Amino acid sequence: MTDPADVTGAVARTLVTLRTERGWSLDQLAVRSGVSKGVLVALEQGRSNPNLATLARLADAFGVPVTRLVEISDEPAVRVAGPGSARVLWRGPAGGTGTIVASTDPPWAAELWRWQLRPGEAFGGYPHGPATRELVWVEQGTVTLTVAGEQREVGPGESARFPGGLPHGYANNGTAPVQMTMVVVIPPAAS
């Protein structure tokens, strides 16, 4: 498992690099991401470890997958990733996890996630950028997917796709664990 200090340092380096490449000030990034300037300063100085919602907001602002923000080192053009490169970025109160397994590079980056939700756990609610798309495939259990206030039950072997730019969330309202795979497709950042 990756040392949290390595991830904090990677986020700091990557934020500075991406912001500089785009010529954005901290104020501009704060407006584009909805993350306060104070939090951005702490992140860029490596003094803060961001939560998943903050990482998602920053990734959306830059038009990159969340994994780009937490990359520890440079990788070659062809990347083979093993279990050690997966990063748990969400932990539920009952032991569930949200693990980012891999991603592709921008533009139109895609993230591959593995989620385990224990009974009573939920995550989400935050909309991604306007053209983002999500696709989820439930392997075990039944997840309650809420998109823009509309709830749908998605059971074993079923998949659901929807615009990720809408407010959305996932919940395990059942008595059995939920295991699902998610793909998030991220559009290029607006200039």
Backbone as a ProteinNet text record, in pm:
[ID]
protein_1_A
[PRIMARY]
MTDPADVTGAVARTLVTLRTERGWSLDQLAVRSGVSKGVLVALEQGRSNPNLATLARLADAFGVPVTRLVEISDEPAVRVAGPGSARVLWRGPAGGTGTIVASTDPPWAAELWRWQLRPGEAFGGYPHGPATRELVWVEQGTVTLTVAGEQREVGPGESARFPGGLPHGYANNGTAPVQMTMVVVIPPAAS
[TERTIARY]
84.3	0	88.9	45.9	121.7	118.2	232.9	243.5	163.6	75.3	-4.4	81.5	202.8	291.2	333.4	352.9	386.7	272.1	149.1	31.8	16.5	35	25	127.8	249.6	353.6	321.2	264.8	227.1	118.6	18.1	-89	-30.6	59.1	120	192.6	278.4	355.6	263.6	165.3	77.3	-8.9	-60.8	-141.7	-61.3	59.6	144.3	172.7	205.1	236.5	116.1	0.6	-118	-161.7	-155.5	-196.2	-100.6	28.9	129.4	116.5	94.6	76.9	-38.2	-142	-259.7	-252.8	-152.7	-138.8	-245.5	-296.4	-402.3	-343.9	-402.2	-368.5	-442.3	-405.4	-478.9	-624.6	-648	-785.1	-865.5	-803.4	-873.1	-906.1	-809.7	-835.7	-944.9	-946	-1049.7	-1188.1	-1200.2	-1329.1	-1369.3	-1274.9	-1304.9	-1339.8	-1278.9	-1296.1	-1396.7	-1421.3	-1507.2	-1434.3	-1301.8	-1218.6	-1157.5	-1164	-1117.5	-968	-929.2	-789.2	-702.4	-753.3	-678.1	-647.3	-745.7	-724.7	-624.3	-636	-541.9	-398.6	-379.9	-245.4	-190.3	-272.5	-227.5	-193.5	-274.4	-246.6	-117.6	-99	21.9	148.3	133.6	248.9	268	182.2	194.5	159.9	79	41.1	-95.2	-162.7	-298.5	-318.9	-396.8	-431.5	-578	-606.2	-744.1	-833.9	-963.1	-1060	-1099.5	-1177.8	-1214.7	-1295.2	-1384.6	-1465	-1375.9	-1275.4	-1182.6	-1102.1	-1052.9	-979.3	-1066.6	-1192.3	-1283.4	-1306.8	-1324.9	-1345.2	-1222.8	-1105.6	-982.3	-961.3	-985	-970	-1065.9	-1190.3	-1287.9	-1242.8	-1190.3	-1145.3	-1034	-944.3	-832.5	-868.2	-979.7	-1015.9	-925.2	-883.8	-796.5	-859.1	-818.8	-869.4	-807.5	-876.2	-825.9	-687.9	-663.8	-533.8	-419.4	-444.6	-339.2	-292.2	-384.3	-348.9	-267.4	-280.4	-212.6	-99.9	-59.1	49.8	178.6	240.7	363.9	484.7	489.5	606	562.7	655.4	628.3	627.7	542.3	532.1	552.8	594.9	612.2	477.1	481.2	358.6	268.6	326.7	248.6	261.3	149	151.3	74.8	142.7	79.5	76.7	-42.3	-56.6	-100	-36	-72.4	-153.3	-189.3	-270.5	-206.7	-75.1	-6.6	-26.8	-69.8	-89	-230.4	-320.9	-456.8	-451.8	-538.5	-538.8	-679.7	-692.8	-821.5	-836.4	-938.2	-960.1	-1086.4	-1162.6	-1282.3	-1294.6	-1325	-1351.8	-1484.4	-1573.3	-1703.7	-1697.8	-1796.2	-1796.8	-1809.3	-1859.7	-1875.4	-1768.4	-1667.7	-1558.2	-1560.2	-1655	-1658	-1541.2	-1510.6	-1399.5	-1433.5	-1372.6	-1373.9	-1229.6	-1193.9	-1054.9	-1041.5	-952.9	-925.7	-819.3	-855	-771.3	-674.3	-724.1	-641.2	-713	-641.7	-703.2	-627.4	-692.6	-627.9	-593.8	-515.2	-474	-574.8	-575.5	-661.2	-614	-690.7	-826.6	-922	-1040.5	-1140.6	-1081.7	-1029.3	-972.4	-1082.9	-1045.2	-1139.2	-1074.4	-1155.9	-1110.4	-1182.6	-1110.8	-1168.2	-1165.3	-1283.9	-1299.7	-1355.7	-1321.3	-1377.7	-1437.7	-1568	-1638.1	-1693.1	-1683.1	-1746.9	-1823.6	-1953.7	-2038.5	-2098.6	-2078.2	-2139.1	-2282.1	-2368.3	-2505.3	-2506.4	-2589.5	-2603	-2506.4	-2409.7	-2312.2	-2362.5	-2316.4	-2351.2	-2236	-2224.9	-2126.3	-2180.1	-2121.4	-2157.8	-2243.2	-2309.6	-2391.6	-2335.2	-2204	-2135.4	-2136.9	-2184.3	-2179.4	-2039.2	-1998.2	-1870.6	-1891.8	-1791.9	-1804.6	-1919.4	-1968.8	-2089.8	-2091.6	-1983	-1987.2	-1935.6	-1912.9	-1865.1	-1972.3	-1930.6	-2021.7	-1978.1	-2075.1	-2045.1	-2116.1	-2051.3	-2103.7	-2070.9	-2171.1	-2148.7	-2205.5	-2133.3	-2176.1	-2174.2	-2288.2	-2300	-2270.5	-2174.8	-2137.1	-2211.9	-2233.8	-2295.7	-2378.7	-2492.7	-2579.1	-2662.7	-2732.5	-2813.7	-2778.3	-2742.6	-2708.9	-2826.3	-2853.9	-2954.2	-2879.6	-2904.8	-2841.8	-2941	-2898	-2981.8	-2914.4	-2985.3	-2933.3	-3036.4	-2995.5	-3084.2	-3216.7	-3207.4	-3325.5	-3403.9	-3373.2	-3444.1	-3366.8	-3433.1	-3369.4	-3396.4	-3293.4	-3302.9	-3229.3	-3286.6	-3220	-3143.1	-3015.6	-2931.5	-2879.8	-2921	-2889.2	-2774.7	-2743.8	-2632.2	-2643.4	-2533.9	-2529.2	-2586	-2644	-2700.7	-2600.1	-2617.5	-2533.2	-2623	-2567.6	-2638.6	-2538.6	-2586.5	-2502.7	-2582.4	-2511.8	-2580.3	-2480.8	-2533.2	-2446.3	-2390.5	-2260	-2195.9	-2200.6	-2242.6	-2254.9	-2379	-2464.2	-2582.5	-2547.5	-2611.6	-2588.9	-2627.6	-2540.7	-2566.8	-2500.7	-2554.9	-2498.7	-2536	-2463.3	-2481.3	-2504.2	-2595.6	-2622.5	-2649.9	-2608.6	-2643.3	-2750.6	-2875.7	-2988.5	-3028.8	-2954.6	-2987.5	-2915	-2916.7	-2852.7	-2726.8	-2698.2	-2579.6	-2482.5	-2351.7	-2253.6	-2277.1	-2239	-2243.8	-2100.4	-2077.1	-1949.9	-1982.9	-1915.1	-1943.1	-1817.6	-1819.7	-1712.4	-1769.7	-1693.2	-1738.7	-1634.3	-1683.3	-1597.7	-1648.9	-1557.4	-1589.9	-1512.9	-1585.2	-1523.5	-1525.3	-1406	-1387.8	-1355	-1433.3	-1407.9	-1285.4	-1234.8	-1123.2	-1167.7	-1072.1	-1102.5	-1132	-1224.1	-1253.8	-1134.7	-1106.2	-990.9	-1020.5
-117.6	0	124.2	229.3	351.6	431.6	490.7	575.4	703.6	742	864.7	989.5	994.5	1109.6	1117.5	1001.2	999.9	1055.7	1018.6	1067.1	1217.8	1266.1	1409.7	1486.2	1434.9	1498.4	1495	1382.6	1371.4	1471.6	1485.1	1581.6	1722.3	1755.3	1888.8	1917.3	1824.6	1843.5	1853.7	1766.2	1761.2	1887.2	1934.4	2057.1	2175	2190.2	2300.7	2287.6	2165.6	2142.5	2173.1	2117.1	2137.4	2283.8	2348.3	2489.5	2576.3	2547.7	2623.9	2601.6	2474.9	2444	2523	2544.5	2615.2	2765.5	2809.7	2952.8	3006.1	2920.3	2959.8	3007.9	3109.5	3153.1	3062.6	3072.4	2997.9	3042.4	3173.2	3223.5	3162	3152.1	3093.5	2946.6	2872.2	2731.1	2718.2	2805.3	2801.3	2820.1	2915.1	2939.7	2820.1	2767.7	2656.4	2527.3	2506.8	2379.9	2385.8	2504.5	2514.8	2478.5	2468.7	2440.5	2573.3	2602.7	2732.1	2752.1	2877.9	2911.8	2862.7	2872.4	2825.4	2676.7	2598.3	2454.2	2427.6	2502.8	2484.3	2514.5	2621.1	2656.4	2542.8	2491.8	2382.4	2257.9	2228.1	2111.7	2128.7	2245.6	2268.9	2271.3	2302.2	2302.6	2166.7	2070.5	1937	1930.7	2024.9	2029.2	1967.1	1921.5	1869.8	1748.1	1654.9	1534.3	1547.1	1565.3	1591.8	1469.1	1494.7	1385.2	1360.5	1257	1218.6	1327.9	1395.1	1501.1	1613.8	1652.1	1758	1712.3	1588.1	1535.9	1535.6	1495.6	1491.9	1632.4	1729.5	1867.7	1918.9	1891	1935.9	1862.6	1732.2	1655.3	1707.1	1735.5	1789.7	1924.8	2009.3	2142.2	2132	2036.5	2019.8	1929.7	1855.4	1762.3	1641.3	1594.3	1477.4	1377.4	1249.9	1153.5	1178.3	1135	1151	1087.6	977	910.2	999.8	1091.9	1185.4	1271.3	1304.8	1389.3	1314.6	1182.8	1105.9	1017.2	1038.8	959.4	985	876.9	886.8	911.7	849.8	865.5	865.5	905.6	901	755.5	726.7	591.2	595	484	479.8	484.2	494.7	503.9	382.6	264.2	143.5	115.3	113.2	95.4	-30.4	-116.9	-235.2	-212.5	-213.6	-185.5	-310.7	-335.1	-448.1	-400.6	-490.9	-455.8	-347.3	-339.9	-241.2	-98.1	-77.6	59.8	111.3	23.5	66.6	146.3	248.6	334.3	343.9	312.4	328.7	476.9	540.4	683.6	714.7	610.8	629.6	510.6	539.2	433.4	463	365.6	380.8	350.9	396.9	376.4	230.4	144.5	2.5	-84.3	-21	-96.7	-104.7	-40.2	-37.9	43.2	24	96.2	139.6	248.1	294.3	297.7	209.3	193.6	230.5	325.1	357.7	259.5	184	75.3	125.2	204.8	252.6	366.8	433.9	540.4	556.7	625.3	662.2	810.7	855.9	995.6	1082.6	1212.7	1307.2	1319.9	1374.5	1419.6	1301.3	1321.6	1217.3	1100.5	1132.3	1030.8	942.9	823.6	732.4	677.9	664.3	606.7	474.6	374.1	244.6	228.9	211.3	201.8	66.7	22.8	-97.5	-51.7	-71.3	-24.8	-142.2	-134.4	-227.9	-144.6	-162.3	-90.9	-190.5	-167.5	-250.5	-200.4	-283.2	-239.4	-107.3	-14.7	115.3	221.2	185.5	284.2	353.3	475.7	554.7	649.2	688.3	789	865.4	980.2	1059.7	1178.5	1228.8	1348	1463.8	1463.9	1571.5	1548	1645.5	1628.8	1656.2	1581.2	1606.4	1717.2	1740.7	1838.9	1804.8	1903.4	1887.7	1770.1	1737.7	1631.6	1497.2	1485.5	1360.7	1252.9	1129.2	1015.4	911	841.4	730.6	605.3	493.7	362.3	272.7	202	113.5	-24.4	-127.8	-266.2	-330.9	-381.6	-442.3	-591.4	-636.5	-777.6	-854.7	-789	-856.4	-754.9	-796.7	-708.5	-618.8	-526	-429.3	-290.1	-203.2	-65	24.9	122.3	223.7	342.3	367.8	477.5	593	709.2	828.2	929	968.1	1065.6	1176.5	1298.3	1414.9	1388.5	1323.7	1297.7	1172.8	1107.5	986	862.2	772.6	651.1	531.9	450.9	325	217	99.1	-16.5	-87.7	-115.4	-184.2	-310.2	-426.3	-553.7	-627.4	-746.6	-826.3	-850.3	-826.6	-846.6	-730.5	-632.8	-517	-402	-315.1	-196	-74.2	40.3	167.1	269.4	357	465.9	594.6	705.3	832.3	947.7	1069.4	1187.3	1217.1	1209.7	1234.9	1380.2	1469.9	1610.9	1640.8	1540.5	1557.1	1514.5	1572.8	1524.6	1376.8	1296.6	1153.3	1090.1	975.7	903.8	757.2	679.1	535	497	404.2	359.7	210.3	148.3	8.6	8.7	-0.1	-2.3	-144.3	-242.4	-382.1	-438.4	-570.5	-639.4	-714.4	-718.4	-787.7	-684.4	-714.9	-623.2	-604	-487.6	-456.5	-451.3	-518	-506	-458.9	-353.3	-301.4	-240.1	-234.1	-172.3	-47.2	59.7	187.5	240.8	299.1	371.9	514.8	610.2	751.9	806.4	864.2	922.7	1074.9	1133.4	1275.3	1351.7	1455.8	1533	1621.2	1672.3	1768	1892.4	1954.2	2076.9	2191.3	2275.8	2396.2	2489.2	2556.5	2647.5	2772.9
0	0	0	-68	-81.3	48.6	85.6	203.5	179.7	274.2	257	232.9	290.6	268.5	121.9	57.2	-85.4	-168.7	-132.7	-205	-185.7	-61.8	-33.9	-117.4	-125.2	-206.4	-354.3	-400.1	-541.4	-576.3	-489.5	-512.9	-519.3	-427.6	-425.8	-557.2	-600.4	-724.8	-846.2	-852.4	-968.5	-977.8	-865	-867.8	-919.3	-868.6	-914	-1062.9	-1106.8	-1248.7	-1337.8	-1305.1	-1388.6	-1389.8	-1274.3	-1267.2	-1347.6	-1337.9	-1412.1	-1562.1	-1603.7	-1746.3	-1807.1	-1730.1	-1780.1	-1759.2	-1683.3	-1656.8	-1561.7	-1473.3	-1381	-1249	-1194.1	-1059.3	-960.1	-833.2	-730.9	-726.8	-745	-746	-861	-979.6	-1093.7	-1069.7	-1012.8	-983.3	-877.9	-779.6	-676.3	-738.6	-830.5	-895.6	-982.2	-1059.5	-1150.1	-1075.7	-959.2	-887.5	-773.2	-722.1	-603.9	-475.6	-482.1	-364.8	-320	-191.4	-141.8	-168.2	-180.8	-204	-88.5	34.4	150.4	143.4	101.9	87.3	-24.6	-135.2	-246.9	-204.6	-128.9	-80.5	5.1	98.6	185.2	103.5	1	-83.8	-161.9	-221.6	-301.3	-215.3	-88.9	2.3	69.4	36.6	92.7	240.2	288.5	429.7	455.4	350.9	367.4	279.3	330.5	255.7	213.4	83.7	40.2	48	67.2	62.2	-83.5	-106.1	-242.2	-312	-240.4	-302.8	-352.8	-274.8	-316.5	-437.4	-434	-549.8	-674.7	-660.4	-775.9	-830.9	-744.5	-790.7	-866.4	-812.4	-878.4	-1011.3	-1012.6	-1136.3	-1242.7	-1203.8	-1298.4	-1352.3	-1266.1	-1309.2	-1413.4	-1392.6	-1486	-1604.1	-1593.6	-1699.6	-1704.4	-1586.8	-1576.2	-1481.2	-1487.7	-1390.4	-1252.7	-1150.3	-1013.9	-999.8	-1068.6	-1057.1	-1101.8	-1192.1	-1236.1	-1119.9	-1029.5	-914.8	-810.5	-804.7	-700.1	-754.8	-880.4	-937.7	-861.3	-820.5	-742.3	-832.8	-949.6	-1037.2	-1182.9	-1269.3	-1413	-1459.8	-1556.8	-1609.8	-1760.5	-1821.4	-1966.7	-2037.8	-2171.2	-2251.6	-2233.4	-2226.8	-2201.4	-2052.5	-1985.9	-1840	-1802.4	-1735.8	-1679.8	-1529.7	-1475	-1332.5	-1258.8	-1147.7	-1062.8	-943.4	-857	-740.8	-653	-651.7	-568.8	-613.9	-737.5	-786	-758.4	-718.9	-684.9	-555.2	-546.5	-427.6	-370.4	-243.9	-175.5	-146	-205.2	-187.6	-108.2	-73.5	8.6	101.7	226.4	324.3	391.1	389.7	452.6	600.6	674.4	819.3	861.2	772.9	805.8	739.9	676.3	615.8	464.5	399.6	253	198.8	70.6	9.1	-133.3	-173.9	-311.7	-357.8	-448.6	-491.4	-637.7	-666.3	-806.5	-854.8	-956.7	-1005.3	-1111.8	-1205.9	-1316.8	-1387	-1476.2	-1555.3	-1686.1	-1777.8	-1903.5	-1896.4	-1991.1	-1994	-2066.4	-2035	-2107	-2251.9	-2342.2	-2319.6	-2315.8	-2268.4	-2249.9	-2172.4	-2056.7	-1969.2	-1911.1	-1870.6	-1805.5	-1678.8	-1574.1	-1448.2	-1426.3	-1377.9	-1345.3	-1193.5	-1134.7	-989.9	-949.4	-829.7	-766.9	-634.5	-617.8	-498.1	-420.5	-290	-198.9	-97.2	-94.6	0.8	98.2	224.3	327.7	351.2	407.6	436.5	515.5	468.9	533.4	484.5	401.8	353.7	226.7	209	89.8	58.6	-66.7	-106.9	-225.3	-250.7	-367.4	-332.4	-433.5	-421.3	-501.2	-517.1	-587.1	-738.9	-817.5	-963.3	-1016.2	-1115.5	-1183.6	-1286	-1372	-1478.7	-1572	-1648.1	-1729.2	-1827.1	-1892.1	-1993.4	-1941.2	-1812	-1753	-1763.6	-1782.4	-1790	-1688	-1630.3	-1538.7	-1586.4	-1562.9	-1595.7	-1477.4	-1425.7	-1312.3	-1344.6	-1302.5	-1318.6	-1180.7	-1137.3	-1005.2	-1017.1	-940.1	-938.8	-830.5	-716.5	-601.9	-525.3	-474.4	-396.6	-486.6	-425.3	-499.1	-450	-543.6	-508.7	-546.3	-462	-493.3	-553.1	-680.1	-753.3	-757.8	-712.9	-718.7	-811	-917.6	-1013.8	-1026.2	-993.4	-1000.3	-928.6	-812	-731.1	-767	-877.3	-920.5	-875.9	-804.1	-753.5	-844	-860.6	-935.7	-858.2	-853.8	-794.7	-905.8	-882.7	-980.2	-911.1	-964.6	-900.7	-966.7	-916.9	-967.6	-1118	-1187.8	-1332	-1411.7	-1345.4	-1415	-1417.6	-1516.7	-1526.7	-1544	-1513.4	-1531.5	-1582.5	-1669.7	-1719.5	-1709.4	-1687.5	-1669.5	-1681.7	-1701.3	-1705.9	-1566.9	-1551.5	-1422.9	-1379.8	-1470.7	-1436.2	-1353.7	-1335.1	-1250	-1107.8	-1006.4	-869.7	-863.1	-802.3	-798.1	-676.3	-637.1	-523.8	-529	-451.5	-445.3	-299.5	-274.6	-137.6	-135.6	-27.6	-4	103.9	61	153.7	190.8	141.3	166.1	287.2	297	409.4	367.6	236.5	185	128.6	130.2	72	-78.5	-127.9	-270.4	-321.8	-433.8	-504.9	-645	-688.3	-822	-881.8	-1012.9	-1090.3	-1153.8	-1151.7	-1206.9	-1304.8	-1412.2	-1506.2	-1511.1	-1494.5	-1504.2	-1624.5	-1720.8	-1839.3	-1822.8	-1829.1	-1799	-1927.1	-1956.9	-2079.4	-2066	-2177.1	-2169.1	-2092.4	-2024.2	-1948.7	-2045.1	-2004.3	-2082.8	-2075.6	-2183.3	-2185.7	-2108.9
[MASK]
+++++++++++++++++++++++++++++++++++++++++++++++++++++++++++++++++++++++++++++++++++++++++++++++++++++++++++++++++++++++++++++++++++++++++++++++++++++++++++++++++++++++++++++++++++++++++++++++

